[in-house]
């Protein structure tokens, strides 16, 4: 019998290997994106800071304007509910404050708004209260559009985005209740049925997707805001020659402390440098998000908004922008901040303070007498 000679198979060429690997990389990218979107919620602490920041900011705003509430939003305000409703026909806005011209109704709405802001700040039933908080902010903003200073516009957008996020999972009453329920379930050993467990998994995936998309939209909104602001400034002649801030500091409408504004406006070189730096930071901000350069940029933006609040008298706008910038800090920063806060609380009296006379210290159990 004749032996047939078997030849070894030819090794695949490099071009063929490359064509095999390319589709795998192409297929892996969508899978990685889907995993990032569905498996783990991102920036939970940043979302909690947004909830706390905007809840506290609007609560302070409503308390600050409490003596002037009738002149700003009441039935007898110069901008009457009838005028507001006529504006709604053109602008498409809606407001709960215009549903009735009753003074009692307005006072009830204002009290409900204060309670809603406080509950949203504390993170109690955040999903439902978040919707109510968005309704409150939109209603007060739409009722008196001409009283806005720019911070209202940003807050309206942010509170609507926060409705879709899981902003109550950290630093909230909801988070505390969830921990207690999980601890009780481990103690009793209760387990949910298969159908209930399956529905729970679907709910977790859905909330994770909504949260991640909401945080992405918030980040995109802030980047779009800074980018547009910087590009508009570049087109202005006053910003090009560095004199824009000099004119801003001499506008009577934005001079809560004229002496301070005049003193700052006297440093011409400093004013020009700050003007150019403002434009540079705003234009560059969207391009620094994926590098460590964003941290000094965020510090510069924080200083800029503090100066706007003090020198121009726009605390609501500056506060809204500072809270929005906090969304770009990583969760490890907020975890470290929380640890520092707990240690400071323990040092100042949370754990180490002496118990009042006649009481038993909390950490020491009562001892039985040996006599």
N, C-alpha and C positions, 0 to 999 in steps of 0.2 A: 504494500500500500504506500502510496505517495504521501509524504508529510507536507501539509500545507504550512507555509511560513507565515506566522502572524506578526504583523508589524504593529508597534505601539502607536496608540492614537496621538495625533498631533496636538501639541499644547495650544490652547486658545491664544490668539493674538491679543496684544494690549488693547487694541481698539475694540475688540469684542468684549473684553472684560469691562471696559469703560461703559459700553452700551448696556451691559447688564446692571452695573452699579448705579447708573444715572436714574433709571426708573425707581429703584429702591429709595434713593435720596428724595426723589420727588414725592414718592408715596409717604415717606416718613415725615415730611414737613406738615402735611395736613393732619396726620395722626398726632404729632406733637402739639399742634395748635388746638386740636379738639381736647387733648388731655389737659392742656393748660387751662382751657376754658371750663371744663366740666369736673375735674378731679379735686381741685383745691381752691377755695376762695382766697383772693389776694388782697393784701393791704387792709386787713380787718381792723387793725388799730388806727390806721389813717381814716377809715370810714367812721370809726367811733369819734375821732377828733373832729371831723367835719360835723357830726351830729351835735357834739357838745358845743363846738364853737358857734355854729349858726343858731342853735337853741338859746345859748346864753346871750349871744349878740342881739337877737330879736327880742328876748325877754327884757334886757336892759333898755333897749330902744323904746319899747312900749311903756315901761315904767318911767323912763325919762320924759316921755311926751304925755304922761298921764294928766298933768295939769292943763295941757293944751289939746287934749283929745277932741273936745267939742269943736274947736276951731279948725282942726285938721280933717277929721273924719265924721263928725257928728251931723245930725240932720240940719242943724242951723249953721253949718260951715259956709264960708263964702262960695266954695265949690259945692253947690247943693247936690243932693241925690238926683234931682231932675237933670241937671247938667251932666252929671256922671253917666246917667243912663243914655243920654243923647250921644255922649262920647263912645259908649259901648257899642252903639249901633254902627259906628264907623270903624272902631279899632278891633272889635271882637272880644274885648275883655269882659269878664264877669266878676261880680263881687257880692258876697253875702250881705254886706253892709247896706246895699241899696234895695234890699227886698222889702224894707219897711222904713217909713219915716218916723217911727215911734222912738221917743227918747229911751223908754224902757228897753226896747229891743236892742238899741245901740249899746247900752250899758251891759246888757246880758252878753252880747257878742264880744265886747271888750274884756269882760271877766273871763269868758270862755277862752279867748285868745291867750290871756296870761296863763291860765291853767294848762292849756295845750303846750305852750312854750316850755313850761316847767317840766311837764311829763316827758316831752321829747328830749329835753336836756338830760333828765335822769335815765332815760331809756326804758320806760315802762310801756309794755305792749307796743314795741316800736313800729311794727308793721302798720297797725291801725292808726296809731298816733302820728306816724310820719305822714300819712295821707292828710290827716286833719291839720297838721302843721303846714303842709304845702297849701292847703285851702286858705289858712289864715294869712300866710305871707302874700299870696296872690290877691286875696280880697282887700287887704289894706293897701297894697301897692296900686291896684286898679282903682280904688276909691279916690285916690288923690295922685294921679300920675305926675302932676306938675310939681309935687314936693319931693320927687326922687332926686338923688344925687349921684347915681351910678351904682352905688352899692346895692340898692333895691333891685336893679335889673339883674345883677349877678346872683343875688340871693334867690330870686324867683327861679332862675335856671337851676341853681344848685339844689334847692329843696325838692324840685321835681325829679332830678336825677337820684337824689338820696332815697326816694320812695322805692326804687328798684334794688337798692343795696341792702346788705345785711349789716347795717350800721349799729345794730343793737347787740351784737355778739361779744363785744368787749366793753368793759368799763360801763356797765349798765345794770339796771335791776333785772332785766331779762337774762343777762349772763349769770347773775347770781342765782336766779330761780332755776335755770337750766342745770347749774352745778349741784344744787340741792336735790333736784329730781333725779339726776344721774347717780348721786350718792345713795339716795333712797332705793333706787332700782337695783343697785349692786348689793345693798344690804338684804333686801327681800328676795332677790334672785328671780324676779319676774321677767318673763320674756314674751315679746309680742308674737302673734301668729304669723304664718308665712305671708298671707295676703297683706296684713298690716305692715309687715317688714318691707315687702316689695313696694307698697305705696310710699312708705317713708323714704326708701332709696330714691324713688322718682322725684319726690319733693326736694330732697337734698340736691340732686343734680340740677333741677330747675332753678332753685334759689341760688345755687352756685353760679350758674350761667348768667342769671339776671344780675347778680352782684358784680361779677367780673366785667360784664358789659357796661354796667353803670359806672364803675370806677374808671374804665377806659374812656367813656364819654366825658366824665369830669376832667380827666387829665387832658383830653383833646380840647375841651372847651377852654381851659386855662392857657394852653399853648396857643390856641387860635387867638385868644384875647391879647396876649403879650405880643405875638407876632404882628398882628394888625396894628396895635398901638405903636410899636416900633417903626413899622414901615410907613405909617401915616406921618410920624414925626420926621422921618428922613425926607419926606417931600416938602416939609415946611421950611421956609427961609429962615425963620427965627431960630429953629432948632439947628439948622446948618451953621449959622454963625455964632451959636452958643448963647444967645440973649433971651431965649424963650422964658427961662425961669425968672429972669429979672422982671419981665413984664407980668408974669403970674404973681410974683410977690408984691406987686404994686396995684393989684386989683382990689378995690375996697370990699367987694363982695366976699373975697376969700382971705380976709385979714382979721382973724379973731383977736390977734395981738399985734397991732400996727407997729409998735416999737420993736418987737422981735423980728418981724418981717423986714423992717427997714434996716435993722442991724445986719441981718443975713444978706440982704440985697446989696449992701455996701461992699462985700467981698466979690469983686467982679471976676477975678480969675477962678476962684472957687466955684462960683455959679456956672461959669462956662465949662469947667471940668465935670461938674455934676450933670450938666445937661448932656454932654457927649457920652458920659458913662451910662446915663439912663437909657439913651437910645441904643447903645451897644448891648447892654444887658437884656433889654426887652427883645431885640432882634435875635440875640444868640441863645436865649433861654430854651426854645424848642430843640435846639441842636445839642444841648448839654445834658439831656435827661439820662442818657445811658453811659455817662462817665462821672467821675468824681468831681468834675468841674461844677456840677450843678449845686454842690453844697456852698461854695463861696458865692455863687450867683444867687442862691436863695437868701443868703445873709444880706447881700446888697439889696435885694428886693424888699426884704423885711425892713431894712433901714429906710428905704425910699418911702414905704407906706407909713412908717411912723412919722416921718417928716411931713407927709401929706396930711396926716391926721392932726398934727400939732400946728403947722404953719398955715394950712389952708382951711382948717376947721371942718374936715370931712371924716369924722371917726367911723361912721357906718361903712363908707366905701373902703377905707383902709382896713378895717376889721374884716370885712368880707373877703378882701384880697389876701390878707395874711392867713385866714383860715383855709382858703383855697390852696395857697402855696403849701400848707402843711400836708396835703395829700401826696406830695412827692417825697416825703421822708419815709425811710423803710421801717418796717415793723420792728426790727431789732432795736432801732433808736427808741421807740415808744416803750418796748419791753424794758430796756435799760432805764428809761425815765421812770417807769412804774416801780422798779426795784429801788431806785434812789428815793422815790417818794415814800415807800413803805419803810425803808431804813430811817429816813428822817422822822417819820411819824413815831416809830418805835423809840427813837432817842428822845424825842420831845415830850413823851408822856403816854404813848399808846401802850407800851409794854413795861417800861421801866419806872413809871411814876408810882409813888407810894400810895397805898390805899388810904382812904379817909379813916379817921379815928373811929373805932368801934365796928369796923367792917372787916371781912376776910379778903385778902388779896385774891384776885381772879385766878392767877396761875397756881396758887397753892391750895390744895384741897384741905378742908377742915380736919384737924387731927383729934383723935379721941384721947381723952385723959387716961393716964396710967394709974391714977390714985384709986 
